[in-house]
Amino acid sequence: METKTKIKDTLVKLLKIKPEELKDEVSLQDSIGVDSTEMVEAVIALEKAFSTKFSAKEITKFSTVNDIEKIITSKF
């Protein structure tokens, strides 16, 4: 499965949003309304989905799907 598709699938299931709401460049916090608790849950879900851990510095850069994809692909 493509990295971006896996990210989107994970976030859509976790956040209970429609796939079309999750655009590549849409801010998760500002546009979709993801709060801090949901963001922590998203980080944990993505760590499990990709069998990796994210540093605090990486997590602060989690703004859009594209940002998350860049961080994940840099790990592999």
Biotite code that builds the C-alpha atoms (Angstrom):
import biotite.structure as struc

atoms = struc.array([
    struc.Atom([0.000, 0.000, 0.000], chain_id="A", res_id=1, res_name="MET", atom_name="CA", element="C"),
    struc.Atom([1.257, 3.461, -0.871], chain_id="A", res_id=2, res_name="GLU", atom_name="CA", element="C"),
    struc.Atom([2.430, 5.524, 2.097], chain_id="A", res_id=3, res_name="THR", atom_name="CA", element="C"),
    struc.Atom([-0.013, 8.395, 1.535], chain_id="A", res_id=4, res_name="LYS", atom_name="CA", element="C"),
    struc.Atom([-2.949, 6.008, 1.130], chain_id="A", res_id=5, res_name="THR", atom_name="CA", element="C"),
    struc.Atom([-2.046, 4.240, 4.360], chain_id="A", res_id=6, res_name="LYS", atom_name="CA", element="C"),
    struc.Atom([-1.781, 7.587, 6.199], chain_id="A", res_id=7, res_name="ILE", atom_name="CA", element="C"),
    struc.Atom([-5.176, 8.701, 4.900], chain_id="A", res_id=8, res_name="LYS", atom_name="CA", element="C"),
    struc.Atom([-6.840, 5.372, 5.692], chain_id="A", res_id=9, res_name="ASP", atom_name="CA", element="C"),
    struc.Atom([-5.474, 5.475, 9.242], chain_id="A", res_id=10, res_name="THR", atom_name="CA", element="C"),
    struc.Atom([-6.599, 9.070, 9.822], chain_id="A", res_id=11, res_name="LEU", atom_name="CA", element="C"),
    struc.Atom([-10.049, 8.626, 8.243], chain_id="A", res_id=12, res_name="VAL", atom_name="CA", element="C"),
    struc.Atom([-10.787, 5.626, 10.483], chain_id="A", res_id=13, res_name="LYS", atom_name="CA", element="C"),
    struc.Atom([-9.429, 7.294, 13.612], chain_id="A", res_id=14, res_name="LEU", atom_name="CA", element="C"),
    struc.Atom([-10.999, 10.724, 13.122], chain_id="A", res_id=15, res_name="LEU", atom_name="CA", element="C"),
    struc.Atom([-14.266, 9.364, 11.696], chain_id="A", res_id=16, res_name="LYS", atom_name="CA", element="C"),
    struc.Atom([-14.221, 11.741, 8.744], chain_id="A", res_id=17, res_name="ILE", atom_name="CA", element="C"),
    struc.Atom([-15.062, 11.277, 5.090], chain_id="A", res_id=18, res_name="LYS", atom_name="CA", element="C"),
    struc.Atom([-12.069, 10.481, 2.850], chain_id="A", res_id=19, res_name="PRO", atom_name="CA", element="C"),
    struc.Atom([-12.836, 13.483, 0.644], chain_id="A", res_id=20, res_name="GLU", atom_name="CA", element="C"),
    struc.Atom([-12.400, 15.793, 3.672], chain_id="A", res_id=21, res_name="GLU", atom_name="CA", element="C"),
    struc.Atom([-8.780, 14.736, 4.054], chain_id="A", res_id=22, res_name="LEU", atom_name="CA", element="C"),
    struc.Atom([-6.905, 16.598, 1.328], chain_id="A", res_id=23, res_name="LYS", atom_name="CA", element="C"),
    struc.Atom([-3.118, 16.368, 1.035], chain_id="A", res_id=24, res_name="ASP", atom_name="CA", element="C"),
    struc.Atom([-2.474, 20.022, 1.917], chain_id="A", res_id=25, res_name="GLU", atom_name="CA", element="C"),
    struc.Atom([-5.322, 20.594, 4.382], chain_id="A", res_id=26, res_name="VAL", atom_name="CA", element="C"),
    struc.Atom([-4.245, 21.456, 7.915], chain_id="A", res_id=27, res_name="SER", atom_name="CA", element="C"),
    struc.Atom([-5.473, 18.777, 10.274], chain_id="A", res_id=28, res_name="LEU", atom_name="CA", element="C"),
    struc.Atom([-5.859, 21.213, 13.168], chain_id="A", res_id=29, res_name="GLN", atom_name="CA", element="C"),
    struc.Atom([-7.161, 24.305, 11.380], chain_id="A", res_id=30, res_name="ASP", atom_name="CA", element="C"),
    struc.Atom([-9.335, 22.871, 8.621], chain_id="A", res_id=31, res_name="SER", atom_name="CA", element="C"),
    struc.Atom([-10.526, 19.560, 10.022], chain_id="A", res_id=32, res_name="ILE", atom_name="CA", element="C"),
    struc.Atom([-10.555, 20.597, 13.684], chain_id="A", res_id=33, res_name="GLY", atom_name="CA", element="C"),
    struc.Atom([-8.273, 17.905, 15.082], chain_id="A", res_id=34, res_name="VAL", atom_name="CA", element="C"),
    struc.Atom([-7.647, 18.718, 18.742], chain_id="A", res_id=35, res_name="ASP", atom_name="CA", element="C"),
    struc.Atom([-4.565, 17.860, 20.789], chain_id="A", res_id=36, res_name="SER", atom_name="CA", element="C"),
    struc.Atom([-6.019, 14.608, 22.131], chain_id="A", res_id=37, res_name="THR", atom_name="CA", element="C"),
    struc.Atom([-6.964, 13.433, 18.645], chain_id="A", res_id=38, res_name="GLU", atom_name="CA", element="C"),
    struc.Atom([-3.499, 14.395, 17.410], chain_id="A", res_id=39, res_name="MET", atom_name="CA", element="C"),
    struc.Atom([-1.870, 12.208, 20.083], chain_id="A", res_id=40, res_name="VAL", atom_name="CA", element="C"),
    struc.Atom([-4.179, 9.346, 19.070], chain_id="A", res_id=41, res_name="GLU", atom_name="CA", element="C"),
    struc.Atom([-3.267, 9.935, 15.415], chain_id="A", res_id=42, res_name="ALA", atom_name="CA", element="C"),
    struc.Atom([0.456, 9.794, 16.189], chain_id="A", res_id=43, res_name="VAL", atom_name="CA", element="C"),
    struc.Atom([0.008, 6.520, 18.080], chain_id="A", res_id=44, res_name="ILE", atom_name="CA", element="C"),
    struc.Atom([-2.103, 5.040, 15.273], chain_id="A", res_id=45, res_name="ALA", atom_name="CA", element="C"),
    struc.Atom([0.463, 6.072, 12.645], chain_id="A", res_id=46, res_name="LEU", atom_name="CA", element="C"),
    struc.Atom([3.328, 4.662, 14.734], chain_id="A", res_id=47, res_name="GLU", atom_name="CA", element="C"),
    struc.Atom([1.505, 1.331, 14.853], chain_id="A", res_id=48, res_name="LYS", atom_name="CA", element="C"),
    struc.Atom([0.573, 1.422, 11.157], chain_id="A", res_id=49, res_name="ALA", atom_name="CA", element="C"),
    struc.Atom([4.161, 2.079, 10.087], chain_id="A", res_id=50, res_name="PHE", atom_name="CA", element="C"),
    struc.Atom([5.947, 0.178, 12.892], chain_id="A", res_id=51, res_name="SER", atom_name="CA", element="C"),
    struc.Atom([8.014, 3.199, 13.870], chain_id="A", res_id=52, res_name="THR", atom_name="CA", element="C"),
    struc.Atom([8.339, 5.868, 16.554], chain_id="A", res_id=53, res_name="LYS", atom_name="CA", element="C"),
    struc.Atom([8.264, 9.608, 15.999], chain_id="A", res_id=54, res_name="PHE", atom_name="CA", element="C"),
    struc.Atom([10.372, 12.093, 17.931], chain_id="A", res_id=55, res_name="SER", atom_name="CA", element="C"),
    struc.Atom([8.805, 15.135, 19.573], chain_id="A", res_id=56, res_name="ALA", atom_name="CA", element="C"),
    struc.Atom([10.460, 17.290, 16.906], chain_id="A", res_id=57, res_name="LYS", atom_name="CA", element="C"),
    struc.Atom([8.858, 15.219, 14.127], chain_id="A", res_id=58, res_name="GLU", atom_name="CA", element="C"),
    struc.Atom([5.442, 15.291, 15.773], chain_id="A", res_id=59, res_name="ILE", atom_name="CA", element="C"),
    struc.Atom([5.454, 19.098, 15.908], chain_id="A", res_id=60, res_name="THR", atom_name="CA", element="C"),
    struc.Atom([5.693, 19.061, 12.100], chain_id="A", res_id=61, res_name="LYS", atom_name="CA", element="C"),
    struc.Atom([2.519, 16.950, 11.695], chain_id="A", res_id=62, res_name="PHE", atom_name="CA", element="C"),
    struc.Atom([0.267, 19.508, 10.035], chain_id="A", res_id=63, res_name="SER", atom_name="CA", element="C"),
    struc.Atom([-0.896, 18.057, 6.713], chain_id="A", res_id=64, res_name="THR", atom_name="CA", element="C"),
    struc.Atom([-0.974, 14.611, 5.101], chain_id="A", res_id=65, res_name="VAL", atom_name="CA", element="C"),
    struc.Atom([1.938, 15.692, 2.904], chain_id="A", res_id=66, res_name="ASN", atom_name="CA", element="C"),
    struc.Atom([3.980, 16.718, 5.972], chain_id="A", res_id=67, res_name="ASP", atom_name="CA", element="C"),
    struc.Atom([3.323, 13.365, 7.625], chain_id="A", res_id=68, res_name="ILE", atom_name="CA", element="C"),
    struc.Atom([4.239, 11.514, 4.432], chain_id="A", res_id=69, res_name="GLU", atom_name="CA", element="C"),
    struc.Atom([7.588, 13.353, 4.202], chain_id="A", res_id=70, res_name="LYS", atom_name="CA", element="C"),
    struc.Atom([8.446, 12.450, 7.794], chain_id="A", res_id=71, res_name="ILE", atom_name="CA", element="C"),
    struc.Atom([7.511, 8.795, 7.349], chain_id="A", res_id=72, res_name="ILE", atom_name="CA", element="C"),
    struc.Atom([9.331, 8.364, 4.030], chain_id="A", res_id=73, res_name="THR", atom_name="CA", element="C"),
    struc.Atom([12.467, 9.942, 5.523], chain_id="A", res_id=74, res_name="SER", atom_name="CA", element="C"),
    struc.Atom([12.529, 7.111, 8.093], chain_id="A", res_id=75, res_name="LYS", atom_name="CA", element="C"),
    struc.Atom([12.678, 4.304, 5.517], chain_id="A", res_id=76, res_name="PHE", atom_name="CA", element="C"),
])
